Amino acid sequence: MDLVEEIKNSAIDHLPNDQFIVEVAVSSGKGPKKITVAIDGDNGVGIDDCALLSRVISTKLEELGLIEQIQNLEVTTPGLDKPLKIIRQYLKNIGRRVKIQWLDKTEEGKLIAATEDAVTVQIEKGKGNKKEVTEEVIPYTEIKNTFVLVSFK
């Protein structure tokens, strides 16, 4: 089993049911490695959750005899500047406005559904009496990136 899988399995065993792994990245190359673990949760993730998981992963790295090879271990949540990566993130954000970068265009709208294969986004075009609302079903294979939009209104 490779290091990424070892970290994922160790983390999954210690995360509450409402939290999940978004990504585990291990720097490549020679010398000390940097490990970044991004976690998210259906009800959010706090700093204490990140600290606990960091301790769990550090212990696992010690058990594997790899702690000396690690320069930096970071357990974090994906920020607003990071695209959605897994279906569970899409499900968590149903009802929110998103910006979807397709392979050939960009659309903004309200995320209204997510399945194993695609997302459905409600898109408004025009204003006033000329406002038109459509629903687009977008397969994940056609999505380059999806960002959650935050409104400060």
C-alpha positions in Angstrom: 0.0 0.0 0.0 1.4 3.4 -0.9 1.8 6.4 1.6 -1.3 8.2 0.3 -3.5 5.2 0.9 -2.0 4.6 4.3 -2.8 8.2 5.3 -6.3 8.0 3.9 -7.1 4.8 5.7 -5.7 6.0 9.0 -7.6 9.3 8.7 -10.9 7.7 7.7 -10.8 5.4 10.7 -10.6 8.5 13.0 -13.0 10.9 11.3 -16.6 11.3 12.6 -19.3 10.1 10.1 -20.1 13.7 9.1 -16.5 14.5 8.0 -14.6 13.2 5.0 -11.3 13.3 3.2 -11.2 15.6 0.1 -7.6 15.1 -0.8 -4.2 13.7 0.3 -1.2 15.1 -1.4 2.4 14.0 -0.9 5.1 16.1 -2.5 7.3 14.1 -4.9 11.0 14.4 -5.4 14.0 13.7 -3.3 14.5 14.8 0.2 11.9 15.5 3.0 8.3 15.3 1.9 5.4 17.6 2.5 2.0 16.0 3.2 -1.2 18.0 2.9 -4.5 16.4 4.0 -7.7 18.3 3.2 -10.8 17.4 5.1 -14.4 18.7 4.9 -17.6 18.0 6.8 -21.3 18.0 6.2 -21.5 20.4 9.2 -18.1 22.0 8.8 -14.7 21.3 10.3 -13.1 23.1 13.2 -9.4 23.6 14.1 -9.7 21.0 16.8 -10.7 18.5 14.2 -7.7 19.3 12.1 -5.3 19.2 15.1 -6.7 15.8 16.2 -6.3 14.3 12.7 -2.8 15.7 12.5 -1.8 13.8 15.7 -3.4 10.6 14.3 -1.5 10.9 11.0 1.8 11.8 12.8 1.4 8.6 15.0 0.8 6.6 11.8 3.9 8.0 10.2 5.9 7.1 13.3 4.5 3.5 13.2 5.6 3.3 9.6 9.0 4.6 10.4 8.5 7.6 8.0 8.4 10.5 10.4 12.0 11.5 9.8 11.3 11.8 6.1 8.5 14.3 6.5 9.3 17.9 6.4 5.8 19.3 6.9 2.4 17.8 7.7 -0.6 20.0 7.1 -4.2 19.1 7.9 -6.6 21.7 6.6 -10.0 22.4 5.1 -10.3 23.3 1.4 -10.7 27.1 1.2 -13.1 29.0 -0.9 -10.4 29.4 -3.5 -10.3 25.7 -4.0 -12.6 23.9 -6.5 -15.0 21.1 -5.4 -13.3 17.8 -5.9 -15.6 15.0 -4.7 -19.4 14.3 -5.0 -19.9 14.7 -1.2 -18.7 18.3 -1.5 -21.3 18.9 -4.2 -24.0 17.4 -2.0 -23.0 19.6 0.9 -23.3 22.7 -1.2 -26.7 22.1 -2.8 -28.7 25.3 -2.7 -25.6 27.5 -3.0 -24.5 29.5 -5.9 -21.6 28.1 -7.9 -19.4 29.0 -10.8 -18.8 26.0 -13.1 -15.9 26.1 -15.5 -16.8 23.7 -18.3 -14.2 22.5 -20.7 -15.3 25.3 -23.1 -17.3 27.9 -21.1 -18.1 29.2 -17.7 -21.6 29.4 -16.1 -22.9 30.7 -12.7 -26.0 29.4 -11.1 -27.6 27.6 -8.1 -26.5 24.1 -7.5 -29.8 22.1 -7.1 -28.7 18.5 -7.4 -25.7 16.2 -7.5 -25.6 12.5 -8.5 -22.9 10.0 -9.1 -22.6 11.1 -12.8 -23.6 14.8 -13.0 -24.7 18.0 -11.3 -27.8 20.1 -12.0 -27.5 23.8 -11.9 -30.3 26.4 -12.2 -29.1 29.3 -14.4 -30.7 32.7 -14.7 -30.2 34.8 -17.8 -31.5 38.2 -18.5 -33.4 40.6 -16.1 -36.9 41.6 -15.3 -39.5 40.4 -17.7 -36.8 39.0 -20.0 -35.4 36.8 -17.2 -35.1 33.2 -18.2 -34.4 30.3 -15.8 -33.1 27.1 -17.1 -31.7 23.9 -15.6 -28.5 22.4 -16.9 -27.4 18.9 -16.2 -23.6 18.8 -16.4 -21.7 15.5 -16.4 -18.6 15.6 -14.2 -16.6 14.6 -17.3 -17.4 18.1 -18.8 -16.5 20.0 -15.7 -13.0 21.5 -15.4 -13.7 23.2 -12.0 -16.5 24.2 -9.7 -16.2 27.0 -7.1 -18.8 27.9 -4.4 -19.6 31.6 -4.7 -20.0 33.6 -1.5 -22.3 36.6 -1.3 -21.8 39.3 1.3 -25.2 40.9 0.6 
